[in-house]
Amino acid sequence: MTKVKKTHKKFGFLFFALLLAGAGIGIWCHFSAPVHKKLTLYGNVDQRQIQLAFMDSERIAEVLVQEGMEVQPGQVLARLETRRLRDSIAVAEAQVASAQAALDRVKNGTRPEEIEQAKAAVASAEAELAFADAQYKRKLSLSTGSGLAVSRQELDESLLRLNVAQARLIQDQKGLRLAEIGPRQEEIAQAEAVLLENIRNLERLCNQMSDMELTSPVQSVVSRRLMEAGDMASPQKPVFSLTVLSPKWIRAYVSGNDLGHIRYGMNALVHTDSHPDEGIPGTVGFISSVAEFTPKAVQTPELRTSLVYEVRISVEDHNDRLRLGMPATVSFPDIAK
């Protein structure tokens, strides 16, 4: 009986020893196995903002959109008064027409009727010269005779009329020559330059007229309506504050220890408090190369005085669930450290 009891005790000790050994091996395997922990970042939704202002100073005639409205590229948001500008455009159009007529007149040259008129003037001057010459010669012959029928004063007057007739003939001949040659190239160039100047002035006013309408540059949402109809607009005063709908990104920060796990183009999932179970896919689009202190607005488990690196995760928010400044949590399914 005693021998049987001793045998049972030996088996009990052996079983207990095996049990302890198995437990030890299990604990050792548990603590020695690698622990897979996913990288999680915390940040905020960021979007581009546009402060939209008119290019000229004028009174606002009408504002066409309200806050919260989605606007498309090229959509007119507001207009300025254009009465004075329309008057300036009418004057510029008249100046262009006048300059064009002057250029056409110069290019067309002298009309045939004007040339004939110049020829007639030359013929008239020739006749006057012949008459003056005959008068002078007759009085000259009379003054040299014994009777002295012509005084010295009459002879001088006749000579003066002869010189005047010669000068007038030369003048009319030069005029005929100029009429036959036509305008100078310099006159044509001057007329073209005047026309071009007036055209440029008209184009400038037309461009200014198009600037009287304030249009949306991209697809966006009107965040703030800063001015109303009747206000005096200027390039320094924004009329609207627009929030660009796409792209959106999450501005997050990663510690130096985890920086090596993140790469450009890496897939990410963005979760918000409103939809914690619905992740929005995104990709890493920017990794800062300069360390900075953690911003106070970012809720991270690490100390706020630790150095971190900025990371931007670009997302395509097709359902428009993300809002500017909204807190977001970013996870990386492909990272296990």
C-alpha positions in Angstrom: 0.0 0.0 0.0 2.8 2.3 0.9 4.5 1.5 -2.5 1.4 2.4 -4.4 1.2 5.8 -2.7 4.8 6.6 -3.5 4.2 5.8 -7.1 1.1 8.1 -7.2 3.2 10.9 -5.7 5.9 10.5 -8.3 3.4 10.8 -11.1 1.8 13.9 -9.5 5.2 15.7 -9.2 6.0 14.8 -12.8 2.6 16.1 -14.1 3.0 19.3 -12.1 6.5 19.8 -13.5 5.3 19.3 -17.0 2.5 21.7 -16.4 4.9 24.4 -15.2 7.2 23.8 -18.1 4.4 24.2 -20.6 3.2 27.4 -18.9 6.7 28.8 -19.0 7.1 28.0 -22.7 3.8 29.7 -23.5 4.7 32.8 -21.5 8.1 33.0 -23.2 6.6 32.6 -26.7 4.0 35.3 -25.9 6.4 38.0 -24.8 9.1 37.1 -27.4 6.7 37.3 -30.4 6.7 40.6 -32.3 3.8 42.9 -31.4 2.1 44.4 -34.4 0.8 47.9 -33.8 -0.7 50.1 -36.4 0.4 53.7 -36.9 -2.2 56.3 -36.1 -2.0 60.1 -36.6 -4.2 62.9 -35.5 -4.8 66.1 -37.4 -7.4 68.5 -38.9 -9.1 68.9 -42.3 -7.5 71.6 -44.4 -8.8 73.4 -47.5 -7.6 76.3 -49.7 -9.3 79.7 -49.0 -9.7 82.4 -51.7 -10.3 86.1 -50.8 -12.0 87.3 -53.9 -12.0 91.1 -54.7 -12.7 93.3 -57.7 -9.8 94.6 -59.8 -11.2 98.2 -60.0 -12.7 100.7 -57.6 -16.4 101.3 -58.2 -19.7 101.0 -56.4 -21.2 97.5 -56.3 -24.4 97.2 -58.3 -25.6 93.7 -57.3 -24.5 90.7 -55.3 -25.8 87.4 -56.8 -24.9 84.6 -54.3 -25.5 83.9 -50.7 -23.3 82.3 -48.0 -23.2 78.5 -48.2 -23.9 78.4 -52.0 -21.8 76.2 -54.2 -20.4 78.1 -57.2 -18.9 76.8 -60.4 -15.9 78.1 -62.4 -16.8 81.3 -64.3 -20.0 81.9 -62.5 -20.8 85.6 -61.9 -20.9 86.4 -58.2 -21.3 90.2 -58.2 -21.3 93.2 -60.6 -20.1 96.8 -60.4 -21.7 100.0 -61.8 -20.8 100.5 -65.5 -22.4 103.8 -66.5 -19.3 105.9 -66.5 -17.3 103.2 -68.2 -19.8 102.8 -71.0 -19.5 106.5 -71.7 -15.7 106.2 -71.9 -16.1 103.2 -74.3 -18.3 105.2 -76.6 -15.8 108.0 -76.7 -13.0 105.5 -77.4 -15.0 103.9 -80.2 -15.5 107.3 -81.9 -11.7 108.0 -81.6 -10.9 104.7 -83.3 -13.3 105.5 -86.1 -11.7 108.9 -86.6 -8.2 107.5 -86.6 -9.2 104.8 -89.1 -10.7 107.4 -91.5 -7.5 109.5 -91.2 -5.4 106.5 -92.0 -7.6 105.6 -95.0 -7.3 109.1 -96.3 -3.5 109.1 -96.1 -3.2 105.6 -97.7 -5.6 106.5 -100.6 -3.4 109.4 -101.5 -4.4 112.4 -103.6 -7.7 112.2 -105.5 -7.6 112.7 -109.3 -9.8 115.8 -108.9 -7.2 117.4 -106.6 -4.4 116.7 -109.2 -6.5 118.3 -111.9 -7.1 121.2 -109.6 -3.4 121.6 -109.0 -2.7 121.5 -112.8 -5.3 124.2 -113.3 -3.6 126.3 -110.7 -0.3 125.9 -112.5 -1.9 126.9 -115.8 -3.3 130.0 -114.1 0.0 130.9 -112.6 1.7 130.5 -116.0 -0.8 132.8 -117.6 -0.4 135.4 -114.9 3.4 135.2 -115.3 3.1 135.7 -119.1 0.9 138.7 -118.6 3.2 140.2 -115.9 6.2 139.6 -118.1 4.6 141.3 -121.1 3.5 144.3 -119.0 7.0 144.7 -117.6 8.7 144.5 -121.0 6.3 147.1 -122.4 6.8 149.6 -119.6 10.5 149.0 -119.7 10.6 149.9 -123.4 8.5 153.0 -122.8 10.8 154.1 -119.9 13.9 154.0 -122.1 12.5 156.3 -124.8 12.9 160.0 -125.1 9.4 160.7 -124.0 9.7 159.0 -120.6 6.0 157.9 -120.7 6.4 155.6 -117.7 7.7 156.7 -114.3 10.3 154.8 -112.3 7.6 153.8 -109.7 5.4 152.2 -112.3 8.3 150.3 -113.7 9.2 149.0 -110.2 5.6 147.9 -109.6 5.6 146.0 -112.8 8.8 144.2 -112.0 7.4 143.3 -108.5 4.2 141.8 -110.1 6.5 139.8 -112.4 8.5 138.4 -109.5 5.3 137.6 -107.6 3.9 135.7 -110.6 7.1 133.7 -111.0 7.1 132.7 -107.3 3.4 131.7 -107.5 4.1 129.6 -110.5 6.9 127.8 -108.7 4.6 127.3 -105.7 1.8 125.8 -107.8 4.3 123.6 -109.7 5.6 122.2 -106.4 2.0 121.6 -105.2 1.2 119.7 -108.3 4.3 117.6 -107.8 3.4 116.8 -104.2 -0.1 115.9 -105.3 1.2 113.5 -107.9 3.7 111.8 -105.5 1.1 111.3 -102.8 1.6 111.1 -99.0 4.9 110.3 -97.3 5.6 107.0 -95.6 6.2 108.8 -92.4 2.6 110.2 -92.5 1.2 106.8 -93.1 3.2 105.4 -90.2 2.0 108.2 -87.9 -1.6 107.6 -88.9 -1.2 103.9 -88.2 0.4 104.6 -84.8 -2.5 106.9 -83.8 -5.0 104.3 -84.9 -3.2 101.6 -82.9 -3.1 103.7 -79.8 -6.8 104.3 -80.0 -7.5 100.6 -80.5 -5.4 99.7 -77.5 -7.2 102.2 -75.4 -10.6 100.8 -76.5 -9.4 97.2 -75.7 -8.2 98.4 -72.3 -11.7 99.8 -71.6 -13.4 96.7 -72.8 -11.2 94.5 -70.6 -12.1 96.9 -67.7 -15.7 96.3 -68.6 -15.3 92.6 -68.3 -13.6 93.1 -64.9 -16.8 94.7 -63.7 -18.1 91.2 -63.1 -16.6 89.2 -60.3 -16.5 85.5 -61.2 -15.5 82.3 -59.4 -12.1 80.9 -60.4 -12.8 77.3 -59.3 -15.6 75.1 -57.9 -16.0 76.3 -54.4 -18.4 77.3 -51.6 -19.1 80.9 -50.5 -17.9 80.9 -46.9 -18.4 84.6 -46.2 -20.2 87.4 -48.0 -18.2 90.5 -46.9 -19.7 93.3 -49.0 -23.2 94.3 -50.2 -24.8 96.2 -53.0 -24.1 99.9 -52.6 -20.7 99.4 -51.0 -17.6 100.9 -52.6 -15.4 98.1 -53.8 -11.6 98.2 -54.3 -8.8 95.8 -55.0 -7.9 95.9 -51.3 -11.3 94.9 -50.1 -12.4 91.2 -50.6 -16.1 90.8 -51.5 -16.3 87.0 -50.9 -14.3 84.4 -49.0 -14.5 81.1 -50.9 -13.6 77.6 -49.8 -12.2 75.4 -52.5 -14.0 72.0 -52.6 -11.2 70.0 -54.1 -8.6 69.0 -53.2 -9.0 68.5 -49.4 -6.3 67.1 -47.2 -5.6 66.2 -43.6 -2.7 68.1 -41.9 -1.2 65.7 -39.4 2.1 65.3 -37.5 4.3 62.3 -37.0 7.1 61.8 -34.6 10.7 61.2 -35.7 10.5 57.5 -34.6 7.6 56.8 -36.9 8.7 59.0 -39.8 10.5 56.2 -41.5 7.4 54.1 -41.9 5.6 56.7 -44.1 6.2 57.2 -47.8 4.9 59.3 -50.6 1.8 57.8 -52.2 1.1 55.5 -49.3 -2.6 54.5 -48.8 -4.4 55.9 -45.7 -7.8 55.9 -44.1 -9.3 59.0 -42.6 -12.0 58.7 -39.9 -13.9 61.5 -38.2 -16.0 61.7 -35.1 -19.2 62.0 -37.2 -18.5 58.8 -39.1 -16.1 56.7 -37.0 -16.8 53.5 -38.8 -16.6 54.9 -42.3 -13.1 55.5 -43.5 -12.4 57.9 -46.3 -9.5 56.7 -48.5 -6.5 59.0 -49.1 -2.8 59.0 -50.0 0.2 60.6 -48.5 0.9 63.7 -50.6 3.5 65.6 -48.6 6.1 64.8 -45.9 8.0 67.8 -44.4 11.7 67.6 -44.3 11.9 70.1 -41.4 11.0 69.2 -37.8 8.8 71.5 -35.7 7.1 71.5 -32.3 3.7 69.9 -32.2 1.0 72.5 -32.8 -1.3 73.0 -29.8 -4.4 72.3 -31.9 -3.4 68.7 -32.7 -4.6 66.1 -30.2 -1.8 63.5 -30.0 -0.8 61.1 -27.2 2.8 62.3 -27.3 4.1 65.3 -25.4 3.3 68.6 -27.1 6.9 69.8 -26.8 8.3 66.9 -28.8 9.6 67.5 -32.3 7.4 66.2 -35.1 7.1 66.4 -38.9 4.1 67.6 -40.9 2.3 65.1 -43.1 -0.5 65.9 -45.5 -2.9 63.2 -46.6 -4.8 64.1 -49.7 -8.4 62.7 -49.8 -11.2 62.7 -52.4 -14.3 63.6 -50.4 -17.0 62.7 -52.9 -19.7 62.8 -50.3 -18.6 66.2 -48.9 -18.3 65.0 -45.3 -15.2 66.8 -44.4 -15.2 70.4 -43.2 -12.5 72.9 -42.7 -10.8 72.5 -39.3 -12.6 69.2 -38.5 -10.5 66.8 -36.3 -9.6 63.6 -38.1 -7.8 60.4 -37.3 -5.5 58.9 -39.9 -4.5 55.2 -40.0 -2.3 53.4 -42.4 -3.5 49.8 -43.2 -0.2 48.9 -44.8 1.9 49.8 -41.8 2.5 47.4 -38.9 5.4 48.2 -36.6 
